[in-house]
């Protein structure tokens, strides 16, 4: 599946960010936080502008974690309100990381995506309802060239140029954002982490986040909407619980919140056909033994909107037109 992003949505993001980059204010002197942390960083950026702070990083692999909270969104013709936690090179020539933003055609929700090294975001991997709450995040960087990004109960893994990372940037654009409890700690490299995995697993309570959706693992289209429900104008949401094996395949699906047998069966079919993204240490950290909750929303054009789940679980949204 393509996560929560349609081609139209992706076009919006690319245009907004590219136009924002085109009108970026002149570079200003980099301001680094001092002391050992954790840091509370308050960045209040006017419409069409940005504010940022930088953090020093260890020479080896490291983890940066904290939370992001949007205090105010501002309107601008070219810039989307945005916050970011980025790993950067020495001269702004390289940056990757987590971005959180609001789209003009989808107000009231924060989109979460991974930004690649040329500044263009990947498809969104999670959404959070905008309500003033802080969104926890964690970025685990390995000098071997792997970055694991976790936020809102979802994880993504991507390849990066490990030798180029020299600092971390917290960024706010066209809005007031607070980064709380941000700390950077040195961590073992991948090889060491793999050797120590059994010991770590014994000490840990289990994975902190549910596996995320991979590209093309689920197709979001009218094909996933039962024709019977489309003919009868049925909408609704289905809450599921399942386990995810070491390869990302879903097993033992149970319906916890039902919208009737037609939509329930369709929701289970979507996840039965899915392959989710799991981290490399999923098996040794006990991931396959855990149970996770997901949601499926079936919405129809012209019908009242279906309420989202209030626990910010990962949710598949299937949209179709009525056949009435």
C-alpha angles and dihedrals in degrees: 000000000000094000113232097329129101122194088257092052093048089050090053092053096047093047094046095048095042092049089046091053090048091057097038113147117247113286115270131204113286112249116207126200113238132216131037098293157188089194133206107205121190114193119181110183124185120231110289093014139086140217125201145175130200133220128203116239134208120257094247134041117322146174126228119193141163137108138285123218126183109215097174138005120210128203122240132163094229109019126070116213103260145170125194143183106202138180107220144190125234097271104030087262093123130035134160133162147088125335128187121192147154122237122217091229093049108041121177096039132088115221118212121206142155116250116216129216095274093052099254116126124237117229114296114268099190144010132213124197109242106244107132094269123138116248114215117224139181130189117192112194125192120194088223087075107269127123122188114197121194128181137147092007095307132105133203129185125204141167119253139174099262096189093060100057111106105150147005124242128204109202137188123186127185093348150055112268132175121205109198133194093000112176136167120208131180113247139188120273119252095266093052091044091053092050091049095042097105091051092046091048091053091055097042127084090222139275114335097210137046117244115269132230118267124219112281093001090121127022114223104207143107088277088076092052112089112244091223090057091047092051092049095040094241118167130170148119133266125206116209137188123199147146126247121215129218092273095049098257118141122238141176096021114194126187110229097169117034134203094181132290096286097057093033092058091046092051092050090049091054092056094040088060095043130100112202129206112254126182120251092255094049095118098044093048092054098255097145091054093057129088121226134192124226135169139219122201120197109199130175129209110253094018126105113278117263114238115250124233111272096217095068092240118166107274134192113214117205115192127191142156122251122262093200 
